[in-house]
């Protein structure tokens, strides 16, 4: 009886142990099934299913009007399943056939198709004809899957803005790089079931996971305005620039901004490259000089000095300045470009004449602290934040070490180093009523189904000057173009405001003699600016007003007409007409100006007088190289047409009065030998 009881206890104990074990097992199995089941299934599928990636179509990059600037076009990728290739026993034969079709080395192909991997790419971006031949051969273990390749239908247009992609369609530079995540999309795959031996199971299950196309990036860039800018750059780089005498600059840039919003309508830099074949280009051509290069702005910077002086009430329109022909600062004479000086001038006249002693006085009135305040407020010495890699900060002279002489040279645009994007952003603030805006390149991000995911928003940095100061400076700069040194940017029927500039070119150990950075910045219409245009021509023996002014004129005219800005009936029809505070009657009897470019002075005068126009000839030469108003302009009948002549063989192409009395270059010469700021690469980034 005792033995039976013991036996029963043992049975109950063992049953309890088994029950507990079974309960634990059931719980574990339930946990695995319910909690880890999907994960384990995926692991199993990964062992049995192998996916052939299907590339997502990269999103388009379009201009502000929806014109395609970058797109993806169909291509093919050849791949191999090495286990199947090895099983066929035809490795050598397959490698030879693929090598012949794909124009590859046989040994390289053989290595790829027999590699100890589940899947191996043989070649990407295969031409459709080659892909079709490979499909027809139906080689064991070899497949072809759809891919896409990046294509830029406009070639070099906006190349620096767009950038380019690599072999795997990843963005490497430009918008392609900065917006790579939005453009890439989501890749798909073709899943096929394989056995434990790595061989495809006949009649096995297949699954297609479709790719999702990337988003469209709509830029602020306008394709047509960009084309206007690049057309003029092409002329410059081909030695066909106006008054350039066939000289080709080292580099040049043209920027067009909408000052009211900060939208960049065009960013053009030369030299340039073709993003469709960027590998073949010199890496230096891929540098966007408009964003990455700094330079001394010269007299274009006087706009900032003038605005700061008015904002601080250090000057008024009623002020007069006495110019004896020089300014003396710390015992150093900086003479005026005009021998003997301009005498007594108004505030408007010192701007019209680009009188350096006048602007030096404005700088001295401001003082070092206030001057530097406006330098920083206008965004100099720091990045603008534009969406392009490699943006330079520029270089400002150390305020702690700066002297009154430094203040004098800085006030006329020397000493400090700025970038073209900084300058156009600052001047656009003067033009738009006094608000500094961040320059922007992306207008919208749009999904594949057309939904606007990220709309455009104007980004205000800070207010730098008042509305009233902005209005006053705009009127003065308008007079500069109409009556002063900026006449080369004059447009009949349009109110254009602007400023020319010439600066010495920085070299190793000092300034390069006889080599300059010529520039011109303008905005129009002056009373309600729609566009700001900046032209910078680097490394030429000519001056801003002479060579950069005509470029601004050409780009500005085409842009205003394209944007539908109608001529102002109250605007002057010819330069030299007093602008300030004068009303002009509308054109009563319009007449179209004939183009006389290339004609002799006698021929040109005869043609114009026959058409009912008066003629003034400036310069020395046998041919007309420029005219104001331009050909086909509609002006008042009987208006005066200014003709500029080219040179006789062996003679300078620029008229003597321009050569001798250029205000920017004469002021530079008067400074004597100077050493520029050390180009600290850490600051340039």
C-alpha positions in Angstrom: 0.0 0.0 0.0 2.8 2.4 0.9 4.6 1.4 -2.3 1.5 2.1 -4.4 1.1 5.5 -2.7 4.7 6.4 -3.5 4.2 5.4 -7.1 1.1 7.5 -7.4 3.0 10.5 -6.0 5.8 10.0 -8.5 3.3 9.8 -11.3 1.5 12.9 -10.2 4.9 14.7 -9.9 6.0 13.6 -13.3 2.6 14.6 -14.8 2.9 18.0 -13.2 6.4 18.5 -14.5 5.2 17.4 -18.0 2.2 19.7 -17.8 4.3 22.7 -16.8 6.8 21.9 -19.6 3.9 21.5 -22.1 2.4 24.8 -20.9 5.7 26.6 -21.3 6.1 25.1 -24.8 2.6 26.1 -25.8 3.2 29.6 -24.5 6.5 29.8 -26.4 5.0 28.5 -29.6 2.2 30.9 -29.2 4.6 33.8 -28.7 6.7 32.7 -31.7 3.6 32.3 -33.9 1.9 35.5 -32.9 4.7 37.9 -31.9 7.7 36.7 -34.0 5.8 35.0 -36.8 5.9 37.8 -39.3 9.6 38.4 -38.6 10.5 34.8 -39.0 8.4 34.5 -42.1 10.4 37.4 -43.6 13.7 35.6 -42.7 12.4 32.5 -44.4 11.3 34.5 -47.4 14.7 36.0 -47.6 16.2 32.6 -47.8 13.7 31.4 -50.4 13.0 34.7 -52.3 15.5 36.9 -53.9 14.7 40.3 -55.1 15.9 42.0 -58.3 15.7 45.8 -57.5 13.6 47.9 -59.7 14.8 51.5 -59.6 12.3 54.2 -58.8 12.0 56.9 -61.4 13.8 60.0 -60.0 11.6 63.0 -59.7 11.8 65.8 -62.3 13.4 69.2 -61.7 11.4 71.9 -63.4 11.5 75.7 -63.7 9.0 78.0 -62.2 6.7 77.5 -65.2 6.9 73.7 -65.2 9.5 73.4 -68.0 11.6 70.3 -67.4 15.2 70.9 -66.6 16.1 67.4 -65.4 14.3 64.1 -66.0 14.8 60.4 -65.9 14.6 58.3 -69.1 14.4 54.6 -69.4 17.5 52.5 -69.4 18.3 48.8 -68.6 20.4 47.0 -66.1 21.8 43.5 -66.8 22.1 41.2 -63.7 23.2 37.7 -62.9 22.2 34.9 -60.5 25.7 33.3 -60.1 24.3 30.0 -58.7 22.2 29.4 -61.9 25.2 30.4 -64.1 27.4 27.9 -62.4 24.8 25.1 -62.6 24.5 25.6 -66.3 28.2 24.9 -66.8 28.3 27.5 -69.6 30.2 30.2 -67.6 32.8 30.8 -70.3 30.3 30.9 -73.1 27.9 33.2 -71.2 30.8 35.6 -70.3 32.0 35.7 -73.9 28.5 36.6 -75.3 27.8 39.2 -72.7 31.3 40.8 -73.1 30.7 41.2 -76.9 27.3 42.8 -76.5 28.2 45.0 -73.5 31.6 46.0 -74.8 33.3 44.7 -71.6 36.3 42.6 -70.8 35.4 38.9 -70.8 37.4 38.2 -67.6 35.6 41.0 -65.8 32.2 39.7 -66.9 33.2 36.1 -65.9 34.2 37.3 -62.5 30.9 39.0 -61.9 28.6 36.2 -63.1 30.4 33.5 -61.0 30.8 35.5 -57.9 29.7 33.9 -54.6 26.8 36.2 -54.1 23.0 35.8 -54.5 22.7 38.5 -57.1 25.3 40.5 -59.0 25.0 43.4 -61.4 26.8 42.9 -64.7 26.3 46.4 -66.1 24.0 49.3 -65.5 22.6 51.9 -67.9 22.6 49.5 -70.9 21.4 50.7 -74.2 17.9 49.4 -75.3 19.4 47.6 -78.3 21.9 45.7 -76.2 19.3 44.8 -73.6 17.0 43.4 -76.3 19.8 41.2 -77.7 20.5 39.8 -74.2 16.8 39.1 -73.7 16.7 37.2 -77.0 19.6 35.0 -76.0 17.8 33.8 -72.8 21.0 32.9 -71.1 20.7 30.9 -67.9 21.1 33.0 -64.7 21.1 36.3 -66.7 18.3 38.8 -66.5 17.5 42.3 -67.6 15.5 44.8 -65.4 14.2 48.3 -66.2 16.3 51.1 -64.9 16.5 54.8 -65.6 19.2 57.4 -66.3 19.3 61.1 -65.6 18.9 63.4 -68.6 19.2 67.1 -68.9 17.3 68.1 -72.0 18.7 71.7 -72.2 22.4 70.7 -72.0 24.4 73.3 -70.1 21.5 75.4 -69.2 21.5 76.1 -65.4 24.1 73.4 -65.0 25.6 74.8 -61.8 22.1 75.1 -60.2 21.0 71.6 -61.2 24.2 69.7 -60.5 24.3 66.0 -61.6 23.8 62.5 -60.4 26.1 59.4 -60.1 25.9 56.0 -61.7 23.3 54.9 -59.0 21.2 58.1 -59.6 22.3 59.6 -56.3 22.6 63.4 -56.3 26.2 64.6 -56.2 26.0 68.4 -56.7 23.5 71.2 -57.0 19.8 70.7 -56.4 20.3 67.0 -57.3 22.4 66.8 -54.1 20.5 69.1 -51.8 17.1 67.7 -52.7 18.2 64.1 -53.2 15.8 62.7 -50.6 12.8 64.3 -52.2 13.9 63.3 -55.7 14.9 59.7 -55.1 11.6 58.0 -54.5 11.2 54.5 -53.2 12.7 51.5 -55.1 10.7 48.4 -55.9 11.7 44.8 -56.6 10.8 41.6 -58.4 10.8 38.7 -55.9 11.5 35.1 -57.2 11.5 31.9 -55.1 14.7 29.9 -55.0 15.6 26.5 -53.6 18.3 25.7 -51.0 20.8 25.2 -53.8 20.3 28.8 -55.0 18.5 27.7 -58.2 15.3 29.2 -59.3 12.3 26.9 -58.6 10.4 26.2 -61.8 6.9 27.5 -61.7 7.6 29.1 -58.4 5.8 32.0 -56.8 6.7 35.6 -58.0 5.9 38.9 -56.5 6.3 42.4 -57.9 6.7 45.3 -55.5 6.2 48.5 -57.7 8.6 51.4 -57.2 7.3 54.8 -56.2 8.4 57.8 -58.3 10.3 60.6 -56.6 8.8 64.1 -56.0 9.1 66.9 -58.5 11.2 69.9 -57.4 10.0 73.1 -58.9 12.7 75.8 -59.0 12.4 79.6 -58.9 14.6 79.7 -61.9 12.9 80.8 -65.1 14.2 78.8 -68.1 13.8 81.8 -70.5 15.5 84.3 -68.2 18.2 81.8 -67.5 18.7 81.5 -71.3 19.0 85.3 -71.7 21.8 85.3 -69.1 23.6 82.4 -70.5 23.3 83.8 -74.1 25.2 86.9 -72.9 27.8 84.8 -71.0 28.4 82.7 -74.2 29.1 85.9 -76.1 31.6 87.0 -73.4 33.4 83.6 -73.3 33.6 83.6 -77.1 35.3 86.9 -77.2 32.2 88.7 -78.6 31.4 90.9 -75.7 30.6 94.6 -76.4 33.8 96.7 -76.2 35.8 93.6 -75.2 38.1 93.6 -78.2 37.9 89.9 -78.5 39.2 89.4 -74.9 37.9 86.3 -73.1 37.4 86.8 -69.3 38.7 84.2 -66.9 35.2 83.8 -65.5 31.9 85.7 -65.5 28.5 85.5 -63.8 25.0 86.9 -64.3 22.4 86.8 -61.6 18.7 87.8 -61.8 16.6 88.1 -58.6 13.0 89.1 -57.9 13.7 91.7 -55.2 10.2 91.5 -53.7 10.4 87.8 -52.8 14.1 86.7 -53.0 13.3 84.3 -55.8 16.4 83.7 -58.0 15.2 83.9 -61.6 18.6 83.1 -63.1 22.1 82.1 -61.8 24.5 81.8 -64.7 28.2 81.2 -64.4 31.0 80.7 -66.9 32.9 78.6 -67.7 30.3 75.9 -67.5 29.8 72.2 -68.2 27.3 69.7 -69.5 25.7 67.7 -66.7 24.9 64.9 -69.2 28.6 64.2 -69.4 30.1 65.9 -66.3 32.9 63.3 -66.1 34.4 64.7 -69.3 34.5 68.3 -67.9 37.3 70.0 -66.1 36.4 70.1 -62.4 37.1 73.8 -62.3 34.1 74.4 -64.7 31.8 72.9 -62.1 32.6 75.7 -59.7 29.7 78.3 -59.5 31.6 81.6 -59.4 28.4 83.5 -58.6 28.2 81.6 -55.3 31.7 80.5 -54.5 34.0 83.3 -55.6 34.7 86.5 -53.7 35.9 89.8 -55.2 36.2 93.5 -54.3 33.0 95.0 -55.6 34.2 98.5 -56.4 31.7 101.3 -57.0 28.7 99.0 -57.0 29.2 99.0 -53.2 28.6 102.7 -53.0 24.8 101.8 -53.1 25.3 100.4 -49.6 27.3 103.4 -48.4 24.6 105.7 -49.7 21.8 103.8 -48.2 23.5 103.6 -44.8 24.2 107.4 -44.8 20.6 108.3 -45.6 19.3 105.8 -43.0 21.5 107.3 -40.3 20.5 110.8 -41.4 24.2 111.7 -42.1 23.2 113.1 -45.5 20.2 114.7 -47.2 19.3 115.6 -50.7 20.1 119.3 -50.0 23.6 118.6 -48.9 26.5 119.8 -51.0 30.0 118.4 -51.3 33.2 120.2 -52.3 35.5 118.1 -54.4 38.9 119.7 -55.0 40.1 116.6 -56.9 41.1 114.5 -53.9 40.4 113.4 -50.4 43.1 113.3 -47.8 42.8 110.6 -45.1 45.7 110.0 -42.6 48.0 111.9 -44.9 47.1 109.7 -47.9 45.6 111.4 -51.0 42.8 109.6 -52.8 42.2 111.8 -55.8 39.1 112.1 -57.9 39.0 110.6 -61.3 38.3 114.0 -62.8 41.4 116.3 -62.9 40.7 119.2 -60.6 37.7 117.5 -59.1 34.0 118.2 -59.6 33.8 121.2 -57.5 30.6 121.7 -55.6 28.1 118.8 -56.0 24.8 117.8 -54.6 24.2 114.4 -53.1 22.6 113.2 -56.4 25.6 114.5 -58.4 28.2 112.6 -56.3 26.3 109.4 -57.2 25.9 110.4 -60.8 29.6 111.1 -61.1 30.6 108.2 -58.9 32.7 110.8 -57.1 35.0 108.9 -54.7 35.8 111.9 -52.4 32.1 112.4 -51.9 31.5 108.8 -50.9 34.6 108.8 -48.7 33.1 111.7 -46.8 29.9 109.7 -46.4 31.9 106.9 -44.9 33.6 109.3 -42.5 30.3 110.8 -41.5 29.0 107.3 -40.7 32.0 106.3 -38.6 33.5 102.9 -38.1 30.8 101.4 -35.8 27.9 102.4 -37.9 29.6 101.4 -41.2 30.3 97.9 -39.8 26.7 97.7 -38.5 25.4 98.1 -42.0 28.0 95.8 -43.5 26.6 93.0 -41.2 23.0 94.0 -41.5 23.1 93.8 -45.3 24.6 90.3 -45.0 28.2 90.8 -45.8 30.8 88.5 -44.1 28.3 85.7 -43.8 26.5 83.2 -46.0 23.2 84.2 -47.6 21.8 80.7 -47.0 21.0 80.0 -50.7 20.5 76.3 -51.4 23.8 75.7 -53.1 26.9 73.9 -51.7 30.2 75.7 -51.3 28.8 79.1 -50.7 31.6 81.5 -49.6 31.2 84.0 -46.7 33.3 86.7 -48.2 36.0 88.5 -46.1 35.6 91.7 -44.0 38.5 93.6 -42.8 39.1 93.2 -39.0 37.2 96.1 -37.4 39.6 96.2 -34.5 42.6 96.8 -36.8 40.8 99.0 -39.4 41.9 102.7 -39.7 40.2 105.8 -41.1 42.0 105.0 -44.4 40.5 101.5 -44.4 37.1 103.1 -43.8 37.7 105.4 -46.8 38.5 102.6 -49.1 35.7 100.4 -47.8 33.2 103.1 -48.4 34.0 103.1 -52.2 34.0 99.3 -52.5 37.6 98.4 -52.0 39.3 96.3 -49.3 36.4 94.0 -48.4 35.7 90.8 -50.3 32.1 89.9 -51.2 30.3 87.3 -53.4 28.0 88.1 -56.3 25.1 86.5 -54.4 25.7 88.7 -51.4 25.8 91.9 -53.4 22.6 91.2 -55.4 20.8 90.2 -52.2 21.9 93.4 -50.4 21.0 95.7 -53.4 17.7 94.0 -53.7 17.0 95.0 -50.1 17.6 98.6 -51.1 15.3 98.1 -54.1 12.4 96.4 -52.4 11.7 98.9 -49.6 14.5 98.0 -47.2 14.0 94.3 -46.3 16.8 91.8 -46.6 15.5 88.5 -47.9 17.1 85.1 -48.1 17.7 84.2 -51.8 15.8 81.0 -52.7 16.0 78.5 -55.5 13.2 76.1 -54.6 9.6 77.2 -55.2 7.7 74.1 -54.5 8.0 70.3 -53.8 5.2 68.5 -55.7 4.2 64.8 -55.2 3.8 62.4 -58.2 0.0 62.9 -58.1 0.4 66.7 -58.2 -0.1 67.6 -54.6 2.0 70.6 -53.4 3.9 69.2 -50.4 6.1 72.2 -49.6 4.8 75.6 -50.9 7.0 78.7 -51.4 7.4 81.0 -48.4 9.3 84.3 -48.5 12.1 84.3 -45.9 12.7 87.6 -44.3 16.0 88.0 -42.6 15.7 91.6 -41.2 14.7 95.1 -42.1 17.9 97.1 -42.9 16.6 100.5 -44.0 13.3 102.3 -44.0 10.8 102.6 -46.9 11.7 106.3 -47.3 15.4 105.6 -47.5 14.8 103.0 -50.1 12.7 105.4 -52.2 15.3 108.1 -52.0 18.2 105.8 -53.0 16.2 104.3 -55.8 15.6 107.8 -57.3 19.3 108.7 -57.0 20.3 105.4 -58.7 17.8 106.0 -61.5 19.5 109.3 -62.1 22.9 107.5 -62.2 21.7 105.5 -65.1 20.0 108.3 -66.9 22.5 111.1 -66.3 25.6 109.6 -64.9 28.2 106.9 -65.2 25.5 104.1 -65.6 24.3 105.2 -69.0 25.3 102.0 -70.6 22.4 100.3 -68.9 19.9 102.9 -70.0 16.7 101.5 -71.6 14.4 103.7 -73.6 11.0 103.8 -72.1 12.0 102.0 -68.9 13.1 103.5 -65.5 16.3 101.7 -64.7 18.4 102.3 -61.6 21.9 101.0 -61.1 25.6 101.5 -60.5 28.8 100.5 -62.3 31.8 99.1 -60.6 35.5 98.3 -61.3 37.9 96.7 -58.9 41.5 95.4 -59.0 42.0 91.7 -59.3 43.7 90.1 -56.3 46.8 88.0 -57.0 49.6 86.5 -55.0 51.2 89.1 -52.9 49.0 92.0 -54.1 46.9 93.4 -56.9 47.4 92.4 -60.5 48.3 95.4 -62.6 46.0 96.0 -65.6 43.5 93.3 -64.7 40.1 94.1 -63.2 36.8 92.7 -62.1 34.2 94.7 -64.1 30.6 94.7 -62.8 27.3 96.4 -63.1 24.2 96.1 -61.0 20.7 97.5 -61.8 17.1 97.0 -61.0 13.9 98.0 -62.9 11.4 99.6 -63.0 13.0 102.0 -60.5 9.8 102.9 -58.8 8.5 99.3 -58.4 11.4 96.9 -59.1 10.5 93.6 -60.7 14.0 92.4 -61.3 17.6 93.0 -60.1 20.4 92.1 -62.5 24.1 91.8 -61.6 26.9 91.1 -64.1 30.4 90.4 -62.9 33.2 89.9 -65.4 36.4 88.6 -63.9 40.0 89.1 -65.2 39.7 91.7 -68.0 41.6 94.9 -68.9 38.3 96.9 -69.1 35.9 98.7 -66.8 32.5 98.0 -65.5 30.5 100.7 -67.3 32.1 99.9 -70.6 31.8 96.1 -70.7 29.3 95.0 -68.0 26.8 97.8 -68.6 25.8 96.6 -72.1 25.3 93.0 -70.7 23.0 94.3 -68.0 21.1 96.3 -70.6 20.6 93.3 -72.9 19.5 90.9 -70.1 17.3 93.6 -68.4 15.5 94.5 -71.7 14.7 90.9 -72.6 13.6 90.1 -69.1 11.3 93.0 -68.7 9.7 92.3 -72.1 9.3 88.6 -71.3 7.7 89.4 -67.9 5.2 91.7 -69.7 6.5 94.9 -68.1 5.2 97.6 -70.4 7.3 100.7 -71.1 6.5 103.7 -68.9 5.2 106.7 -70.9 6.8 109.0 -68.4 10.2 107.4 -68.6 12.9 109.2 -70.6 13.6 108.1 -74.2 17.3 109.0 -74.2 20.0 109.3 -71.6 21.1 112.7 -70.5 17.6 114.0 -69.8 17.4 115.3 -66.2 15.5 112.8 -64.2 15.3 114.0 -60.7 11.9 115.6 -59.9 11.0 116.1 -63.6 7.8 114.8 -65.2 8.0 113.6 -68.8 5.0 113.7 -71.2 3.9 110.6 -73.0 5.2 109.7 -76.4 2.9 111.5 -78.8 4.4 110.5 -82.1 6.2 107.2 -81.8 8.9 106.1 -84.2 11.0 103.0 -84.4 14.8 103.5 -84.2 16.7 101.7 -87.0 19.7 99.5 -86.0 22.9 101.0 -87.5 25.4 98.6 -85.8 28.3 97.9 -88.0 27.8 100.9 -90.3 30.2 103.7 -90.9 29.4 106.9 -89.0 28.4 108.6 -92.3 26.1 105.7 -93.2 24.6 105.5 -89.8 24.0 109.3 -89.6 22.3 109.2 -93.0 20.0 106.3 -92.1 19.0 107.9 -88.8 18.4 111.4 -90.1 16.3 109.9 -93.0 14.2 108.2 -90.3 13.7 111.5 -88.5 16.2 111.3 -85.7 19.0 113.5 -84.5 22.5 112.0 -84.1 25.3 112.4 -81.6 28.5 110.5 -82.3 31.0 109.6 -79.5 34.3 107.9 -79.7 36.8 107.4 -82.5 36.6 104.7 -85.1 35.3 103.5 -88.4 32.3 101.5 -87.3 29.3 101.8 -85.0 29.7 99.3 -82.2 26.8 100.4 -80.0 23.8 102.8 -80.0 21.3 104.3 -77.5 18.4 103.8 -77.9 18.9 100.3 -79.3 17.6 99.2 -82.6 13.8 98.5 -82.8 13.1 100.7 -79.8 10.0 102.8 -80.0 10.7 106.4 -79.0 9.4 109.9 -79.7 10.0 110.9 -83.3 12.9 113.4 -83.6 14.7 112.0 -80.5 18.5 112.0 -80.3 20.3 108.7 -80.9 23.8 108.3 -79.4 26.3 106.3 -81.5 29.5 104.8 -80.1 32.3 104.0 -82.5 34.8 101.3 -82.5 38.5 101.8 -83.3 40.6 102.1 -86.3 43.0 99.2 -86.8 45.8 99.4 -84.2 43.9 101.9 -82.1 42.1 101.4 -78.7 38.5 100.3 -79.2 37.2 102.4 -76.3 36.6 106.0 -76.8 39.4 108.2 -75.4 37.2 110.0 -72.9 36.1 106.7 -71.4 39.7 105.4 -71.3 41.0 108.5 -69.7 38.3 109.5 -67.3 36.8 106.2 -66.0 35.9 107.2 -62.4 36.4 103.7 -60.9 39.8 102.9 -62.4 41.3 106.4 -61.8 40.4 106.2 -58.2 42.0 102.8 -57.9 45.2 104.1 -59.6 45.3 106.9 -57.1 45.5 104.5 -54.2 49.0 103.4 -55.2 50.4 99.9 -54.3 48.3 98.1 -51.7 48.3 94.6 -50.3 44.8 92.9 -50.3 43.3 91.0 -47.4 44.9 87.6 -46.9 42.6 85.1 -48.5 41.9 82.9 -45.5 40.5 79.6 -46.9 38.9 78.7 -43.6 36.7 81.8 -43.9 35.8 81.0 -47.5 34.7 77.4 -46.8 
